[in-house]
Amino acid sequence: MTDRLTEDDVLVAIPGLTRTRLLAFVESELIIPLRRENAGDPVHVFRRVDCARLNLLCDLTDGLELDETALGVVITLIDQLHATRKDLLAIARAVDSEPPDVRARIGSAIVGFQR
């Protein structure tokens, strides 16, 4: 799989994805592909991360039978979880760069908050 895929490439790569479903995901902004011009017409260009998200959207739609509203809520929660994980990793790296006494105080404060 290359880094940039056309609609046709994505439709071949993702089982259960139809052009109608793909366009519905794009129109509802559950997936936001890159846009390029081709002879003056805009075309969608998908990245690997878009394909992973499309796979997830299809799995949630088919496997859990989620409608568009529920799918929007679930995918928003997943996006928030990923953002929180990224933030937590940044905090952990910042704490790790501190001297041992500072790390110990932060660790003690975290344990104190958990009680």
C-alpha positions as CSV (number, residue, x, y, z in Angstrom):
1,M,0.0,0.0,0.0
2,T,1.4,3.4,-1.0
3,D,1.2,6.5,1.2
4,R,-1.5,8.2,-1.0
5,L,-4.5,6.3,-2.3
6,T,-7.3,7.2,-4.7
7,E,-11.0,6.4,-4.0
8,D,-10.7,3.3,-6.2
9,D,-7.6,2.1,-4.4
10,V,-9.4,2.5,-1.0
11,L,-12.5,0.7,-2.3
12,V,-10.4,-2.3,-3.4
13,A,-8.4,-2.3,-0.1
14,I,-11.2,-2.2,2.4
15,P,-13.7,-5.0,2.4
16,G,-17.3,-3.9,2.7
17,L,-16.6,-0.3,1.7
18,T,-18.8,1.0,-1.1
19,R,-18.4,4.2,-3.0
20,T,-21.8,5.4,-1.5
21,R,-20.6,4.6,2.1
22,L,-17.2,6.2,1.4
23,L,-18.8,9.4,0.2
24,A,-21.2,9.4,3.2
25,F,-18.2,9.1,5.6
26,V,-16.5,12.0,3.8
27,E,-19.7,14.2,3.7
28,S,-20.3,13.6,7.4
29,E,-16.6,14.4,8.0
30,L,-16.0,11.1,9.8
31,I,-13.1,10.9,7.4
32,I,-11.3,14.0,6.0
33,P,-9.2,13.0,3.0
34,L,-6.7,15.3,1.3
35,R,-8.0,17.1,-1.7
36,R,-6.1,17.5,-4.9
37,E,-7.0,19.0,-8.3
38,N,-7.1,16.8,-11.3
39,A,-7.7,18.7,-14.5
40,G,-9.5,21.3,-12.5
41,D,-11.7,18.9,-10.6
42,P,-11.2,18.2,-6.9
43,V,-10.4,14.5,-6.1
44,H,-10.0,12.8,-2.8
45,V,-6.6,11.4,-1.8
46,F,-6.5,9.1,1.2
47,R,-3.6,8.4,3.5
48,R,-2.8,5.1,5.4
49,V,-4.3,6.6,8.5
50,D,-7.5,7.3,6.6
51,C,-7.7,3.7,5.5
52,A,-7.3,2.5,9.1
53,R,-10.1,4.9,10.1
54,L,-12.3,3.7,7.3
55,N,-11.7,0.1,8.3
56,L,-12.8,1.0,11.9
57,L,-15.8,2.9,10.6
58,C,-16.9,-0.1,8.5
59,D,-16.3,-2.5,11.5
60,L,-18.4,-0.2,13.8
61,T,-21.1,0.2,11.3
62,D,-21.4,-3.5,10.3
63,G,-20.3,-5.3,13.5
64,L,-22.2,-3.1,16.0
65,E,-24.9,-1.9,13.6
66,L,-24.3,1.8,14.6
67,D,-26.2,4.4,12.7
68,E,-24.6,7.7,11.6
69,T,-25.3,9.5,14.9
70,A,-24.0,6.8,17.1
71,L,-21.0,6.3,14.8
72,G,-20.2,10.0,15.2
73,V,-20.4,9.8,19.0
74,V,-18.2,6.7,19.1
75,I,-15.6,8.0,16.7
76,T,-15.4,11.3,18.6
77,L,-14.8,9.4,21.8
78,I,-12.1,7.4,20.2
79,D,-10.5,10.6,18.8
80,Q,-10.5,12.1,22.3
81,L,-8.9,9.0,23.7
82,H,-6.1,9.1,21.2
83,A,-5.6,12.8,21.9
84,T,-5.5,12.1,25.7
85,R,-3.0,9.3,25.2
86,K,-0.8,11.6,23.1
87,D,-1.0,14.3,25.8
88,L,-0.2,11.8,28.6
89,L,2.8,10.5,26.6
90,A,4.1,14.1,26.3
91,I,3.7,14.6,30.1
92,A,5.4,11.4,30.8
93,R,8.4,12.4,28.6
94,A,8.6,15.8,30.3
95,V,8.5,14.2,33.8
96,D,11.1,11.6,32.7
97,S,13.5,14.4,31.8
98,E,13.3,15.9,35.3
99,P,15.8,15.2,38.1
100,P,15.0,12.1,40.3
101,D,13.7,14.2,43.3
102,V,11.2,16.1,41.1
103,R,10.0,12.8,39.5
104,A,9.6,11.3,43.0
105,R,7.5,14.3,44.1
106,I,5.3,14.1,41.0
107,G,4.9,10.3,41.5
108,S,3.9,10.9,45.1
109,A,1.4,13.6,44.1
110,I,-0.1,11.2,41.5
111,V,-0.5,8.5,44.0
112,G,-2.1,11.0,46.4
113,F,-4.7,12.0,43.7
114,Q,-5.6,8.4,43.1
115,R,-6.8,7.8,46.7
